[in-house]
């Protein structure tokens, strides 16, 4: 029953608990983002190890040289994760608008003076 039709695993609808963006892309959870960041950091460590080997005079294979060429893109992706993480930390430190009491909210001193 792996042929065409409703029994085929590719024809099944996605889980109802999966969040989707309006355009159908899956939204990443914090765990997914952390996992992706760790994956990129591992690639960067591997590239740095290859760079050290190359600096020591070792001749690298073509696939290793290709991996070295991916360093700028990996650094750019990691920088984006770092910026997003810093933004999240700042947002977490800011009080929500509902949490600000009216007494603590800034007042417009120009209103009500009847000039």
Order of alpha helices (4+ residues) and beta strands (2+ residues): alpha-alpha-alpha
